[in-house]
Amino acid sequence: MRFRHAPGIRADHPTLAAGVIAVDGIDDGANVDDAVAAHVARATSMLATTAISELPQIQAWRRTFAAMGLKPTQYRCAAESLLRRLAKVGTLPRIHPLVDLCNAVSVAAAIPVAVLDRDRIKGDLEVRRAHGDETYATFAGDVEHPVPGEVIFADEAGQAHARRWTYKQSSTSTVRPETRDVLIVSEALHPGAAADVEALLTTLGTEIARAWPRPTPTPTLLTAERPETRV
């Protein structure tokens, strides 16, 4: 499969930097407690000196959400939602070792990270504007249709794997205990985003290789010059 951003998305958001990592053969038995704790500690230290609203990574997403007609205080990018939870309760939810690791790295970098089960994606996956006939499966078991023009992660079968860009992933491709092959996607829009996303990819690749010795993470940085990759 290929992962890419539609030309219109790139044109509208010239500072966009994205990174992907394809990992095969994961399981839910890995121990990532120490790694999660270390990255959460970095995020906690950052929040002790800087308000979430002052982080340039979050500010860039708030501006983007506002430009899309979404209230930034109602719809928050995934990284901001996790940071707000961490600031409020001091911990992150524990879901699956890989998801937990990605969430911890996400809050430490203040950059959204999505983890998708590749076997549940039909064909290529593209970040594009919705036509309005795509289907999005909620965690409550309902099926929604994105608003035309909304930025979504869409596969060739018309499934929306994320709505409102980095706001919320669908239940279709969430990582489960039986998940083996995944696609990790990280995106940022702030000044210096490319270097920060590349650093995030390097960190995740190292942590994944340590926790799952058999898979070989394959990180790829996507830019305007290289807007897509095969995974």
Backbone torsions as a table, in degrees:
resi	resn	phi	psi	omega
1	MET	NA	157.4	175.4
2	ARG	-111.6	148.3	172.3
3	PHE	-119.4	135.0	-178.1
4	ARG	-157.6	163.8	170.2
5	HIS	-104.6	135.4	178.3
6	ALA	-62.0	148.3	-180.0
7	PRO	-53.8	-36.9	-179.7
8	GLY	-64.3	-34.9	177.9
9	ILE	-66.9	-45.1	178.2
10	ARG	-62.3	-41.2	-178.1
11	ALA	-65.8	-38.9	-178.0
12	ASP	-77.6	-20.8	-175.2
13	HIS	-132.9	74.3	-174.0
14	PRO	-64.9	-18.7	178.8
15	THR	-87.6	-0.4	-176.4
16	LEU	-60.6	128.2	169.9
17	ALA	-125.4	139.3	-178.1
18	ALA	-138.3	152.6	176.7
19	GLY	-138.1	146.7	177.5
20	VAL	-131.1	150.5	172.8
21	ILE	-134.4	123.7	173.4
22	ALA	-98.3	128.9	180.0
23	VAL	-130.6	129.8	178.5
24	ASP	-110.8	145.0	171.1
25	GLY	80.0	30.9	176.1
26	ILE	-79.0	170.3	172.1
27	ASP	-146.7	177.9	-177.3
28	ASP	-100.9	18.0	-177.8
29	GLY	-101.4	0.1	-176.9
30	ALA	-72.7	149.3	177.2
31	ASN	-101.6	110.7	-178.8
32	VAL	-116.3	15.9	-173.2
33	ASP	-57.4	-46.3	-177.4
34	ASP	-65.6	-42.0	-179.9
35	ALA	-65.4	-44.7	178.4
36	VAL	-59.4	-46.0	-178.7
37	ALA	-61.1	-40.2	-178.3
38	ALA	-65.7	-44.0	-178.8
39	HIS	-72.5	-36.2	176.3
40	VAL	-65.1	-37.5	177.6
41	ALA	-62.5	-39.0	177.3
42	ARG	-63.8	-42.8	179.1
43	ALA	-64.7	-41.8	179.4
44	THR	-62.7	-40.9	177.2
45	SER	-63.4	-40.4	178.3
46	MET	-63.0	-42.1	-178.1
47	LEU	-70.9	-19.5	179.0
48	ALA	-71.5	-20.4	-177.0
49	THR	-119.2	-14.9	-175.5
50	THR	-135.6	127.9	175.9
51	ALA	-68.4	146.9	-179.9
52	ILE	-55.1	-40.7	-177.6
53	SER	-67.8	-14.5	-179.7
54	GLU	-95.1	-7.0	179.6
55	LEU	-72.3	125.7	-177.6
56	PRO	-60.3	-31.8	178.7
57	GLN	-62.2	-43.7	-178.8
58	ILE	-74.4	-38.9	178.2
59	GLN	-57.9	-40.6	-179.6
60	ALA	-63.9	-41.4	178.7
61	TRP	-69.0	-37.1	177.7
62	ARG	-62.0	-42.8	177.6
63	ARG	-62.6	-39.9	-179.2
64	THR	-66.9	-43.6	178.3
65	PHE	-62.6	-41.9	179.1
66	ALA	-62.3	-40.1	179.3
67	ALA	-66.6	-25.6	177.5
68	MET	-84.2	1.5	179.3
69	GLY	86.3	15.4	-179.5
70	LEU	-104.7	139.6	177.1
71	LYS	-73.2	117.4	-177.6
72	PRO	-59.9	-23.1	178.4
73	THR	-85.4	-11.2	177.9
74	GLN	-102.1	-40.0	177.9
75	TYR	-116.0	116.5	-177.0
76	ARG	-117.3	144.2	176.6
77	CYS	-62.8	159.8	-173.7
78	ALA	-57.4	-39.5	-178.6
79	ALA	-65.3	-42.4	179.7
80	GLU	-64.8	-39.9	178.7
81	SER	-60.0	-42.9	179.0
82	LEU	-67.4	-41.2	179.1
83	LEU	-63.6	-39.8	179.2
84	ARG	-66.1	-38.8	176.2
85	ARG	-64.5	-44.2	-179.7
86	LEU	-61.5	-42.6	179.8
87	ALA	-65.3	-31.3	-175.8
88	LYS	-83.5	-46.4	-173.3
89	VAL	-113.4	-10.1	175.4
90	GLY	84.1	0.3	179.8
91	THR	-140.7	166.9	172.8
92	LEU	-111.2	154.9	177.6
93	PRO	-65.6	146.8	176.5
94	ARG	-105.9	120.3	-171.2
95	ILE	-121.4	-53.5	-178.6
96	HIS	-158.5	144.5	-176.0
97	PRO	-51.0	-42.3	-178.4
98	LEU	-70.3	-43.5	178.2
99	VAL	-63.2	-42.0	179.3
100	ASP	-61.0	-42.4	179.4
101	LEU	-64.4	-45.9	-179.6
102	CYS	-64.5	-38.7	177.7
103	ASN	-64.2	-39.8	-179.6
104	ALA	-66.8	-43.1	177.2
105	VAL	-65.9	-35.9	179.0
106	SER	-60.9	-47.7	-178.4
107	VAL	-69.6	-33.4	178.9
108	ALA	-65.4	-32.8	179.8
109	ALA	-96.4	-11.8	-175.0
110	ALA	57.6	36.8	-178.7
111	ILE	-128.5	133.2	-179.2
112	PRO	-63.0	142.0	176.0
113	VAL	-135.0	125.2	176.9
114	ALA	-110.3	143.6	178.4
115	VAL	-124.3	119.1	-175.5
116	LEU	-121.6	141.6	174.1
117	ASP	-75.7	111.7	-174.5
118	ARG	-64.4	-29.1	-178.0
119	ASP	-68.9	-14.5	-178.6
120	ARG	-102.7	6.3	175.4
121	ILE	-101.3	129.9	-176.8
122	LYS	-97.2	106.5	179.0
123	GLY	75.7	-150.9	-177.9
124	ASP	-73.0	157.3	178.1
125	LEU	-120.1	127.6	-175.6
126	GLU	-130.5	136.2	171.0
127	VAL	-87.3	112.4	-174.7
128	ARG	-151.7	175.9	176.3
129	ARG	-82.6	139.9	-176.5
130	ALA	-71.6	146.4	171.6
131	HIS	-84.2	-27.5	179.8
132	GLY	111.9	-12.1	179.8
133	ASP	-103.5	3.2	178.9
134	GLU	-71.5	159.8	179.4
135	THR	-111.6	138.3	179.6
136	TYR	-128.3	121.9	-178.6
137	ALA	-92.7	120.9	178.9
138	THR	-84.1	166.6	178.0
139	PHE	-75.2	-11.3	176.4
140	ALA	-87.5	-2.5	178.8
141	GLY	93.6	4.8	178.8
142	ASP	-90.0	162.8	175.5
143	VAL	-117.6	125.6	179.3
144	GLU	-113.9	164.1	173.6
145	HIS	-119.5	121.6	179.6
146	PRO	-58.8	153.3	176.6
147	VAL	-71.7	135.3	177.5
148	PRO	-52.6	132.3	-178.8
149	GLY	94.4	-15.3	178.4
150	GLU	-67.3	142.8	179.8
151	VAL	-81.8	124.4	-176.7
152	ILE	-134.4	165.1	166.7
153	PHE	-96.0	109.2	-173.8
154	ALA	-117.0	135.9	173.5
155	ASP	-99.7	-179.7	-174.0
156	GLU	-73.2	-13.0	177.0
157	ALA	-91.4	3.3	179.8
158	GLY	82.3	16.5	175.6
159	GLN	-85.2	131.7	174.7
160	ALA	-94.4	112.5	-177.5
161	HIS	-88.7	-9.0	171.9
162	ALA	-155.2	141.3	175.3
163	ARG	-107.5	157.7	176.1
164	ARG	50.5	43.9	177.4
165	TRP	62.7	-102.2	-176.1
166	THR	-102.0	24.9	-175.1
167	TYR	-78.9	-56.3	-174.8
168	LYS	-153.4	130.0	178.9
169	GLN	-80.3	151.2	177.9
170	SER	-78.4	166.4	177.4
171	SER	-78.5	-12.7	-175.0
172	THR	-61.5	-47.4	-172.1
173	SER	-112.1	21.6	176.6
174	THR	-67.2	152.0	-179.5
175	VAL	-74.0	131.2	-179.6
176	ARG	-119.1	170.4	177.9
177	PRO	-56.3	-31.9	-177.8
178	GLU	-87.3	-3.5	-179.6
179	THR	-62.5	137.1	179.5
180	ARG	-122.7	-38.6	-176.3
181	ASP	-117.3	128.6	-173.2
182	VAL	-130.0	159.8	170.5
183	LEU	-122.6	123.8	177.5
184	ILE	-105.6	129.9	-178.0
185	VAL	-126.5	131.9	174.9
186	SER	-129.6	138.6	-177.6
187	GLU	-137.9	144.6	178.4
188	ALA	-147.5	157.8	-174.3
189	LEU	-130.7	-5.0	-174.7
190	HIS	-77.7	163.7	174.5
191	PRO	-57.6	133.5	-176.7
192	GLY	82.0	13.6	-175.1
193	ALA	-60.7	-39.8	-176.1
194	ALA	-59.7	-45.7	-179.9
195	ALA	-66.1	-38.6	-178.8
196	ASP	-70.4	-39.9	177.6
197	VAL	-66.5	-40.4	178.2
198	GLU	-62.1	-40.8	177.6
199	ALA	-65.0	-39.5	177.4
200	LEU	-62.2	-43.8	178.8
201	LEU	-60.8	-42.6	179.6
202	THR	-62.0	-44.5	179.2
203	THR	-62.1	-47.6	-179.7
204	LEU	-63.2	-42.6	179.6
205	GLY	-59.2	-42.3	179.1
206	THR	-65.3	-45.4	-178.7
207	GLU	-66.2	-39.4	179.9
208	ILE	-66.3	-43.5	179.8
209	ALA	-63.3	-31.2	179.1
210	ARG	-73.9	-38.9	-176.1
211	ALA	-83.1	-32.3	179.8
212	TRP	-125.5	88.0	-173.4
213	PRO	-60.9	-27.8	-175.8
214	ARG	-76.3	-46.3	-179.2
215	PRO	-65.1	152.3	175.2
216	THR	-114.8	103.4	-179.9
217	PRO	-63.4	140.5	179.5
218	THR	-122.4	90.5	-179.0
219	PRO	-79.4	142.6	176.4
220	THR	-140.4	129.0	176.4
221	LEU	-93.5	129.7	179.8
222	LEU	-107.6	134.0	179.9
223	THR	-135.6	-176.6	177.6
224	ALA	-60.8	-32.8	179.4
225	GLU	-78.0	-26.1	178.1
226	ARG	-132.8	81.7	-172.0
227	PRO	-84.3	-5.3	-179.0
228	GLU	-147.4	163.2	177.8
229	THR	-151.3	156.1	174.5
230	ARG	-96.7	131.9	-176.4
231	VAL	-126.3	NA	NA
